[in-house]
Amino acid sequence: MDTPPFSIATYSRELFTTLSRKNPEIAGRYRPFMDHLETHLFPVHDHLPAGFCHGDFHPMNIIWGNTDIRAVIDWEFCGTKPEIYDRPI
């Protein structure tokens, strides 16, 4: 199946729309953050190179050995996402 990459921009907009409908007062408090994301992140986000990502990569989703990583677990959110999604800085 050929699905489009996950878009945090699309997800954030849908989440904010739901929040605005269900709790306009709280949505109003978050409006400045959404405005900032709309101006600075979202215009470039969906044009970033995409690749396969784990989707929930953090230390609790790693099975650790004494000196190395033995396995990565919990692949529930894996899929095509911007490559920076799981990349450590």
Distance bins in CASP14 RR format, pairs under 12 A and 6 or more apart:
PFRMAT RR
TARGET T0000
AUTHOR 0000-0000-0000
RMODE 2
METHOD distances of the structure
MODEL  1
1 79 0 0 0 0 0 1 0 0 0 0 0
1 80 0 0 0 0 0 1 0 0 0 0 0
2 80 0 0 0 0 1 0 0 0 0 0 0
3 50 0 0 0 0 0 1 0 0 0 0 0
3 78 0 0 0 0 0 1 0 0 0 0 0
3 79 0 0 0 0 1 0 0 0 0 0 0
3 80 1 0 0 1 0 0 0 0 0 0 0
3 81 0 0 0 0 0 1 0 0 0 0 0
4 10 0 0 0 0 1 0 0 0 0 0 0
4 46 0 0 0 0 1 0 0 0 0 0 0
4 50 0 0 0 0 1 0 0 0 0 0 0
4 79 0 0 0 0 0 1 0 0 0 0 0
4 80 1 0 0 1 0 0 0 0 0 0 0
4 81 0 0 0 0 0 1 0 0 0 0 0
4 82 0 0 0 0 0 1 0 0 0 0 0
5 11 0 0 0 0 0 1 0 0 0 0 0
5 45 0 0 0 0 0 1 0 0 0 0 0
5 46 1 0 0 1 0 0 0 0 0 0 0
5 47 0 0 0 0 0 1 0 0 0 0 0
5 48 0 0 0 0 1 0 0 0 0 0 0
5 49 0 0 0 0 1 0 0 0 0 0 0
5 50 1 0 1 0 0 0 0 0 0 0 0
5 51 1 0 0 1 0 0 0 0 0 0 0
5 52 0 0 0 0 1 0 0 0 0 0 0
5 53 0 0 0 0 1 0 0 0 0 0 0
5 55 0 0 0 0 0 1 0 0 0 0 0
5 79 1 0 0 1 0 0 0 0 0 0 0
5 80 1 0 1 0 0 0 0 0 0 0 0
5 81 1 0 1 0 0 0 0 0 0 0 0
5 82 1 0 0 1 0 0 0 0 0 0 0
5 83 0 0 0 0 1 0 0 0 0 0 0
5 84 0 0 0 0 0 1 0 0 0 0 0
5 85 0 0 0 0 1 0 0 0 0 0 0
6 12 0 0 0 0 0 1 0 0 0 0 0
6 45 0 0 0 0 0 1 0 0 0 0 0
6 46 0 0 0 0 0 1 0 0 0 0 0
6 48 0 0 0 0 0 1 0 0 0 0 0
6 50 0 0 0 0 1 0 0 0 0 0 0
6 51 0 0 0 0 0 1 0 0 0 0 0
6 52 0 0 0 0 0 1 0 0 0 0 0
6 53 0 0 0 0 1 0 0 0 0 0 0
6 54 0 0 0 0 0 1 0 0 0 0 0
6 55 0 0 0 0 1 0 0 0 0 0 0
6 56 0 0 0 0 0 1 0 0 0 0 0
6 77 0 0 0 0 1 0 0 0 0 0 0
6 78 0 0 0 0 1 0 0 0 0 0 0
6 79 1 0 0 1 0 0 0 0 0 0 0
6 80 1 0 0 1 0 0 0 0 0 0 0
6 81 1 0 1 0 0 0 0 0 0 0 0
6 82 0 0 0 0 1 0 0 0 0 0 0
6 83 0 0 0 0 0 1 0 0 0 0 0
6 85 1 0 0 1 0 0 0 0 0 0 0
6 86 0 0 0 0 0 1 0 0 0 0 0
7 13 0 0 0 0 1 0 0 0 0 0 0
7 14 0 0 0 0 1 0 0 0 0 0 0
7 41 0 0 0 0 0 1 0 0 0 0 0
7 42 0 0 0 0 1 0 0 0 0 0 0
7 44 0 0 0 0 0 1 0 0 0 0 0
7 45 1 0 0 1 0 0 0 0 0 0 0
7 46 1 0 1 0 0 0 0 0 0 0 0
7 47 0 0 0 0 0 1 0 0 0 0 0
7 48 0 0 0 0 0 1 0 0 0 0 0
7 50 0 0 0 0 1 0 0 0 0 0 0
7 80 0 0 0 0 0 1 0 0 0 0 0
7 81 0 0 0 0 1 0 0 0 0 0 0
7 82 0 0 0 0 1 0 0 0 0 0 0
7 85 0 0 0 0 0 1 0 0 0 0 0
8 14 0 0 0 0 0 1 0 0 0 0 0
8 15 0 0 0 0 1 0 0 0 0 0 0
8 16 0 0 0 0 0 1 0 0 0 0 0
8 37 0 0 0 0 1 0 0 0 0 0 0
8 41 0 0 0 0 1 0 0 0 0 0 0
8 42 0 0 0 0 1 0 0 0 0 0 0
8 44 0 0 0 0 0 1 0 0 0 0 0
8 45 1 0 0 1 0 0 0 0 0 0 0
8 46 0 0 0 0 1 0 0 0 0 0 0
8 48 0 0 0 0 0 1 0 0 0 0 0
8 53 0 0 0 0 0 1 0 0 0 0 0
8 55 0 0 0 0 0 1 0 0 0 0 0
8 77 0 0 0 0 0 1 0 0 0 0 0
8 81 0 0 0 0 1 0 0 0 0 0 0
8 82 1 0 0 1 0 0 0 0 0 0 0
8 84 0 0 0 0 0 1 0 0 0 0 0
8 85 0 0 0 0 1 0 0 0 0 0 0
9 15 0 0 0 0 0 1 0 0 0 0 0
9 16 0 0 0 0 0 1 0 0 0 0 0
9 34 0 0 0 0 0 1 0 0 0 0 0
9 37 1 0 0 1 0 0 0 0 0 0 0
9 38 0 0 0 0 1 0 0 0 0 0 0
9 39 0 0 0 0 0 1 0 0 0 0 0
9 40 0 0 0 0 0 1 0 0 0 0 0
9 41 1 0 0 1 0 0 0 0 0 0 0
9 42 1 0 1 0 0 0 0 0 0 0 0
9 43 0 0 0 0 1 0 0 0 0 0 0
9 44 0 0 0 0 1 0 0 0 0 0 0
9 45 1 0 1 0 0 0 0 0 0 0 0
9 46 1 0 0 1 0 0 0 0 0 0 0
9 47 0 0 0 0 0 1 0 0 0 0 0
9 48 0 0 0 0 0 1 0 0 0 0 0
9 81 0 0 0 0 0 1 0 0 0 0 0
9 82 0 0 0 0 0 1 0 0 0 0 0
10 16 0 0 0 0 0 1 0 0 0 0 0
10 17 0 0 0 0 0 1 0 0 0 0 0
10 37 0 0 0 0 0 1 0 0 0 0 0
10 42 0 0 0 0 1 0 0 0 0 0 0
10 45 0 0 0 0 1 0 0 0 0 0 0
10 46 0 0 0 0 1 0 0 0 0 0 0
10 81 0 0 0 0 0 1 0 0 0 0 0
11 17 0 0 0 0 0 1 0 0 0 0 0
11 18 0 0 0 0 0 1 0 0 0 0 0
11 37 0 0 0 0 0 1 0 0 0 0 0
11 42 0 0 0 0 0 1 0 0 0 0 0
11 45 0 0 0 0 0 1 0 0 0 0 0
11 46 0 0 0 0 0 1 0 0 0 0 0
11 77 0 0 0 0 0 1 0 0 0 0 0
11 81 0 0 0 0 0 1 0 0 0 0 0
11 85 0 0 0 0 0 1 0 0 0 0 0
12 18 0 0 0 0 0 1 0 0 0 0 0
12 19 0 0 0 0 0 1 0 0 0 0 0
12 30 0 0 0 0 0 1 0 0 0 0 0
12 33 0 0 0 0 1 0 0 0 0 0 0
12 34 1 0 0 1 0 0 0 0 0 0 0
12 35 0 0 0 0 0 1 0 0 0 0 0
12 36 0 0 0 0 0 1 0 0 0 0 0
12 37 1 0 0 1 0 0 0 0 0 0 0
12 38 0 0 0 0 1 0 0 0 0 0 0
12 41 0 0 0 0 1 0 0 0 0 0 0
12 42 1 0 0 1 0 0 0 0 0 0 0
12 45 0 0 0 0 1 0 0 0 0 0 0
12 46 0 0 0 0 0 1 0 0 0 0 0
13 19 0 0 0 0 0 1 0 0 0 0 0
13 20 0 0 0 0 0 1 0 0 0 0 0
13 34 0 0 0 0 1 0 0 0 0 0 0
13 37 0 0 0 0 1 0 0 0 0 0 0
13 38 0 0 0 0 1 0 0 0 0 0 0
13 41 0 0 0 0 0 1 0 0 0 0 0
13 42 0 0 0 0 1 0 0 0 0 0 0
13 45 0 0 0 0 0 1 0 0 0 0 0
13 46 0 0 0 0 0 1 0 0 0 0 0
14 20 0 0 0 0 0 1 0 0 0 0 0
14 21 0 0 0 0 0 1 0 0 0 0 0
14 34 0 0 0 0 0 1 0 0 0 0 0
15 21 0 0 0 0 0 1 0 0 0 0 0
15 22 0 0 0 0 0 1 0 0 0 0 0
15 23 0 0 0 0 0 1 0 0 0 0 0
15 26 0 0 0 0 0 1 0 0 0 0 0
15 27 0 0 0 0 0 1 0 0 0 0 0
15 30 0 0 0 0 1 0 0 0 0 0 0
15 33 0 0 0 0 0 1 0 0 0 0 0
15 34 0 0 0 0 1 0 0 0 0 0 0
15 37 0 0 0 0 0 1 0 0 0 0 0
16 22 0 0 0 0 0 1 0 0 0 0 0
16 23 0 0 0 0 0 1 0 0 0 0 0
16 24 0 0 0 0 0 1 0 0 0 0 0
16 26 0 0 0 0 0 1 0 0 0 0 0
16 27 1 0 0 1 0 0 0 0 0 0 0
16 28 0 0 0 0 1 0 0 0 0 0 0
16 29 0 0 0 0 0 1 0 0 0 0 0
16 30 1 0 0 1 0 0 0 0 0 0 0
16 31 0 0 0 0 1 0 0 0 0 0 0
16 32 0 0 0 0 0 1 0 0 0 0 0
16 33 0 0 0 0 1 0 0 0 0 0 0
16 34 1 0 1 0 0 0 0 0 0 0 0
16 35 0 0 0 0 0 1 0 0 0 0 0
16 37 0 0 0 0 1 0 0 0 0 0 0
16 38 0 0 0 0 1 0 0 0 0 0 0
16 42 0 0 0 0 0 1 0 0 0 0 0
17 23 0 0 0 0 0 1 0 0 0 0 0
17 24 0 0 0 0 0 1 0 0 0 0 0
17 27 0 0 0 0 1 0 0 0 0 0 0
17 30 0 0 0 0 0 1 0 0 0 0 0
17 34 0 0 0 0 0 1 0 0 0 0 0
18 24 0 0 0 0 0 1 0 0 0 0 0
18 26 0 0 0 0 0 1 0 0 0 0 0
18 27 0 0 0 0 1 0 0 0 0 0 0
19 25 0 0 0 0 0 1 0 0 0 0 0
19 26 1 0 0 1 0 0 0 0 0 0 0
19 27 1 0 1 0 0 0 0 0 0 0 0
19 28 0 0 0 0 1 0 0 0 0 0 0
19 29 0 0 0 0 1 0 0 0 0 0 0
19 30 1 0 0 1 0 0 0 0 0 0 0
19 31 0 0 0 0 0 1 0 0 0 0 0
19 33 0 0 0 0 0 1 0 0 0 0 0
19 34 0 0 0 0 1 0 0 0 0 0 0
20 26 0 0 0 0 1 0 0 0 0 0 0
20 27 1 0 1 0 0 0 0 0 0 0 0
20 28 1 0 0 1 0 0 0 0 0 0 0
20 29 0 0 0 0 0 1 0 0 0 0 0
20 30 0 0 0 0 1 0 0 0 0 0 0
20 31 0 0 0 0 1 0 0 0 0 0 0
20 34 0 0 0 0 1 0 0 0 0 0 0
21 27 0 0 0 0 1 0 0 0 0 0 0
23 29 0 0 0 0 1 0 0 0 0 0 0
23 30 0 0 0 0 1 0 0 0 0 0 0
24 30 0 0 0 0 0 1 0 0 0 0 0
24 31 0 0 0 0 0 1 0 0 0 0 0
25 31 0 0 0 0 0 1 0 0 0 0 0
26 33 0 0 0 0 0 1 0 0 0 0 0
27 33 0 0 0 0 0 1 0 0 0 0 0
27 34 0 0 0 0 1 0 0 0 0 0 0
28 34 0 0 0 0 1 0 0 0 0 0 0
28 35 0 0 0 0 0 1 0 0 0 0 0
30 36 0 0 0 0 0 1 0 0 0 0 0
30 37 0 0 0 0 0 1 0 0 0 0 0
31 37 0 0 0 0 0 1 0 0 0 0 0
31 38 0 0 0 0 0 1 0 0 0 0 0
32 38 0 0 0 0 0 1 0 0 0 0 0
32 39 0 0 0 0 0 1 0 0 0 0 0
33 39 0 0 0 0 0 1 0 0 0 0 0
33 40 0 0 0 0 0 1 0 0 0 0 0
33 41 0 0 0 0 0 1 0 0 0 0 0
33 42 0 0 0 0 0 1 0 0 0 0 0
34 40 0 0 0 0 0 1 0 0 0 0 0
34 41 0 0 0 0 0 1 0 0 0 0 0
34 42 0 0 0 0 1 0 0 0 0 0 0
35 41 0 0 0 0 0 1 0 0 0 0 0
35 42 0 0 0 0 0 1 0 0 0 0 0
36 42 0 0 0 0 1 0 0 0 0 0 0
36 43 0 0 0 0 0 1 0 0 0 0 0
37 43 0 0 0 0 1 0 0 0 0 0 0
37 44 0 0 0 0 0 1 0 0 0 0 0
37 45 0 0 0 0 1 0 0 0 0 0 0
38 44 0 0 0 0 0 1 0 0 0 0 0
38 45 0 0 0 0 0 1 0 0 0 0 0
39 45 0 0 0 0 0 1 0 0 0 0 0
41 47 0 0 0 0 0 1 0 0 0 0 0
41 48 0 0 0 0 0 1 0 0 0 0 0
41 82 0 0 0 0 0 1 0 0 0 0 0
41 84 0 0 0 0 0 1 0 0 0 0 0
42 48 0 0 0 0 0 1 0 0 0 0 0
42 82 0 0 0 0 0 1 0 0 0 0 0
44 82 0 0 0 0 1 0 0 0 0 0 0
44 84 0 0 0 0 0 1 0 0 0 0 0
45 81 0 0 0 0 0 1 0 0 0 0 0
45 82 1 0 0 1 0 0 0 0 0 0 0
45 83 0 0 0 0 0 1 0 0 0 0 0
45 84 0 0 0 0 1 0 0 0 0 0 0
45 85 0 0 0 0 0 1 0 0 0 0 0
46 80 0 0 0 0 0 1 0 0 0 0 0
46 81 0 0 0 0 0 1 0 0 0 0 0
46 82 0 0 0 0 1 0 0 0 0 0 0
47 82 0 0 0 0 1 0 0 0 0 0 0
47 84 0 0 0 0 0 1 0 0 0 0 0
48 80 0 0 0 0 0 1 0 0 0 0 0
48 81 0 0 0 0 1 0 0 0 0 0 0
48 82 1 1 0 0 0 0 0 0 0 0 0
48 83 1 0 0 1 0 0 0 0 0 0 0
48 84 1 0 0 1 0 0 0 0 0 0 0
48 85 0 0 0 0 1 0 0 0 0 0 0
48 87 0 0 0 0 0 1 0 0 0 0 0
49 80 0 0 0 0 0 1 0 0 0 0 0
49 81 0 0 0 0 0 1 0 0 0 0 0
49 82 1 0 0 1 0 0 0 0 0 0 0
49 83 1 0 1 0 0 0 0 0 0 0 0
49 84 0 0 0 0 1 0 0 0 0 0 0
49 85 0 0 0 0 0 1 0 0 0 0 0
49 87 0 0 0 0 0 1 0 0 0 0 0
50 79 0 0 0 0 1 0 0 0 0 0 0
50 80 1 0 1 0 0 0 0 0 0 0 0
50 81 1 0 0 1 0 0 0 0 0 0 0
50 82 1 0 1 0 0 0 0 0 0 0 0
50 83 1 0 0 1 0 0 0 0 0 0 0
50 84 0 0 0 0 1 0 0 0 0 0 0
50 85 0 0 0 0 1 0 0 0 0 0 0
50 86 0 0 0 0 0 1 0 0 0 0 0
51 78 0 0 0 0 0 1 0 0 0 0 0
51 79 1 0 0 1 0 0 0 0 0 0 0
51 80 1 0 1 0 0 0 0 0 0 0 0
51 81 1 0 0 1 0 0 0 0 0 0 0
51 82 1 0 0 1 0 0 0 0 0 0 0
51 83 1 0 1 0 0 0 0 0 0 0 0
51 84 0 0 0 0 0 1 0 0 0 0 0
51 85 0 0 0 0 1 0 0 0 0 0 0
51 86 0 0 0 0 1 0 0 0 0 0 0
51 87 0 0 0 0 0 1 0 0 0 0 0
52 75 0 0 0 0 0 1 0 0 0 0 0
52 77 0 0 0 0 0 1 0 0 0 0 0
52 78 1 0 0 1 0 0 0 0 0 0 0
52 79 1 0 1 0 0 0 0 0 0 0 0
52 80 1 0 0 1 0 0 0 0 0 0 0
52 81 0 0 0 0 1 0 0 0 0 0 0
52 82 0 0 0 0 0 1 0 0 0 0 0
52 83 0 0 0 0 1 0 0 0 0 0 0
52 85 0 0 0 0 0 1 0 0 0 0 0
52 86 0 0 0 0 1 0 0 0 0 0 0
53 72 0 0 0 0 0 1 0 0 0 0 0
53 75 0 0 0 0 0 1 0 0 0 0 0
53 77 0 0 0 0 1 0 0 0 0 0 0
53 78 1 0 0 1 0 0 0 0 0 0 0
53 79 1 0 1 0 0 0 0 0 0 0 0
53 80 1 0 0 1 0 0 0 0 0 0 0
53 81 1 0 1 0 0 0 0 0 0 0 0
53 82 1 0 0 1 0 0 0 0 0 0 0
53 83 1 0 0 1 0 0 0 0 0 0 0
53 84 0 0 0 0 1 0 0 0 0 0 0
53 85 1 0 1 0 0 0 0 0 0 0 0
53 86 1 0 1 0 0 0 0 0 0 0 0
53 87 0 0 0 0 1 0 0 0 0 0 0
54 61 1 0 0 1 0 0 0 0 0 0 0
54 62 0 0 0 0 1 0 0 0 0 0 0
54 71 0 0 0 0 0 1 0 0 0 0 0
54 72 1 0 0 1 0 0 0 0 0 0 0
54 73 0 0 0 0 1 0 0 0 0 0 0
54 74 0 0 0 0 1 0 0 0 0 0 0
54 75 1 0 0 1 0 0 0 0 0 0 0
54 76 0 0 0 0 1 0 0 0 0 0 0
54 77 1 0 0 1 0 0 0 0 0 0 0
54 78 1 0 1 0 0 0 0 0 0 0 0
54 79 0 0 0 0 1 0 0 0 0 0 0
54 80 0 0 0 0 0 1 0 0 0 0 0
54 81 0 0 0 0 1 0 0 0 0 0 0
54 83 0 0 0 0 0 1 0 0 0 0 0
54 85 0 0 0 0 1 0 0 0 0 0 0
54 86 1 0 1 0 0 0 0 0 0 0 0
54 87 0 0 0 0 0 1 0 0 0 0 0
54 88 0 0 0 0 0 1 0 0 0 0 0
55 61 0 0 0 0 1 0 0 0 0 0 0
55 72 0 0 0 0 0 1 0 0 0 0 0
55 74 0 0 0 0 1 0 0 0 0 0 0
55 75 0 0 0 0 1 0 0 0 0 0 0
55 76 0 0 0 0 1 0 0 0 0 0 0
55 77 1 0 1 0 0 0 0 0 0 0 0
55 78 1 0 1 0 0 0 0 0 0 0 0
55 79 1 0 0 1 0 0 0 0 0 0 0
55 80 0 0 0 0 0 1 0 0 0 0 0
55 81 1 0 0 1 0 0 0 0 0 0 0
55 82 0 0 0 0 0 1 0 0 0 0 0
55 83 0 0 0 0 0 1 0 0 0 0 0
55 84 0 0 0 0 0 1 0 0 0 0 0
55 85 1 0 0 1 0 0 0 0 0 0 0
55 86 1 0 1 0 0 0 0 0 0 0 0
55 87 0 0 0 0 0 1 0 0 0 0 0
56 62 0 0 0 0 0 1 0 0 0 0 0
56 72 0 0 0 0 1 0 0 0 0 0 0
56 73 0 0 0 0 1 0 0 0 0 0 0
56 74 1 0 1 0 0 0 0 0 0 0 0
56 75 0 0 0 0 1 0 0 0 0 0 0
56 76 1 0 0 1 0 0 0 0 0 0 0
56 77 1 0 1 0 0 0 0 0 0 0 0
56 78 0 0 0 0 1 0 0 0 0 0 0
56 79 0 0 0 0 0 1 0 0 0 0 0
56 81 0 0 0 0 0 1 0 0 0 0 0
56 85 0 0 0 0 0 1 0 0 0 0 0
56 86 0 0 0 0 1 0 0 0 0 0 0
57 69 0 0 0 0 0 1 0 0 0 0 0
57 72 1 0 0 1 0 0 0 0 0 0 0
57 73 0 0 0 0 0 1 0 0 0 0 0
57 74 0 0 0 0 1 0 0 0 0 0 0
57 75 0 0 0 0 0 1 0 0 0 0 0
57 76 0 0 0 0 0 1 0 0 0 0 0
57 77 0 0 0 0 1 0 0 0 0 0 0
57 78 0 0 0 0 1 0 0 0 0 0 0
57 79 0 0 0 0 0 1 0 0 0 0 0
57 81 0 0 0 0 0 1 0 0 0 0 0
57 84 0 0 0 0 0 1 0 0 0 0 0
57 85 0 0 0 0 1 0 0 0 0 0 0
57 86 1 0 1 0 0 0 0 0 0 0 0
57 87 0 0 0 0 1 0 0 0 0 0 0
57 88 0 0 0 0 1 0 0 0 0 0 0
58 72 0 0 0 0 0 1 0 0 0 0 0
58 73 0 0 0 0 0 1 0 0 0 0 0
58 74 0 0 0 0 1 0 0 0 0 0 0
58 77 0 0 0 0 0 1 0 0 0 0 0
58 86 0 0 0 0 1 0 0 0 0 0 0
58 88 0 0 0 0 0 1 0 0 0 0 0
59 69 0 0 0 0 1 0 0 0 0 0 0
59 72 0 0 0 0 0 1 0 0 0 0 0
59 73 0 0 0 0 0 1 0 0 0 0 0
59 74 0 0 0 0 0 1 0 0 0 0 0
59 88 0 0 0 0 0 1 0 0 0 0 0
60 72 0 0 0 0 0 1 0 0 0 0 0
60 73 0 0 0 0 1 0 0 0 0 0 0
60 74 0 0 0 0 1 0 0 0 0 0 0
61 69 0 0 0 0 0 1 0 0 0 0 0
61 71 0 0 0 0 1 0 0 0 0 0 0
61 72 1 0 0 1 0 0 0 0 0 0 0
61 73 1 0 1 0 0 0 0 0 0 0 0
61 74 1 0 1 0 0 0 0 0 0 0 0
61 75 0 0 0 0 1 0 0 0 0 0 0
61 76 0 0 0 0 1 0 0 0 0 0 0
61 77 0 0 0 0 1 0 0 0 0 0 0
61 78 0 0 0 0 0 1 0 0 0 0 0
61 86 0 0 0 0 0 1 0 0 0 0 0
62 68 0 0 0 0 0 1 0 0 0 0 0
62 69 1 0 1 0 0 0 0 0 0 0 0
62 70 0 0 0 0 1 0 0 0 0 0 0
62 71 1 0 0 1 0 0 0 0 0 0 0
62 72 1 0 1 0 0 0 0 0 0 0 0
62 73 1 0 0 1 0 0 0 0 0 0 0
62 74 0 0 0 0 1 0 0 0 0 0 0
63 69 1 0 0 1 0 0 0 0 0 0 0
63 70 1 0 1 0 0 0 0 0 0 0 0
63 71 1 0 1 0 0 0 0 0 0 0 0
63 72 1 0 0 1 0 0 0 0 0 0 0
63 73 1 0 0 1 0 0 0 0 0 0 0
63 74 0 0 0 0 0 1 0 0 0 0 0
64 70 1 0 0 1 0 0 0 0 0 0 0
64 71 0 0 0 0 1 0 0 0 0 0 0
64 72 0 0 0 0 0 1 0 0 0 0 0
64 73 0 0 0 0 0 1 0 0 0 0 0
65 71 0 0 0 0 1 0 0 0 0 0 0
72 78 0 0 0 0 1 0 0 0 0 0 0
72 86 0 0 0 0 1 0 0 0 0 0 0
75 86 0 0 0 0 0 1 0 0 0 0 0
77 85 0 0 0 0 1 0 0 0 0 0 0
77 86 0 0 0 0 0 1 0 0 0 0 0
78 85 0 0 0 0 0 1 0 0 0 0 0
78 86 0 0 0 0 1 0 0 0 0 0 0
79 85 0 0 0 0 1 0 0 0 0 0 0
79 86 0 0 0 0 0 1 0 0 0 0 0
80 86 0 0 0 0 0 1 0 0 0 0 0
81 87 0 0 0 0 0 1 0 0 0 0 0
END
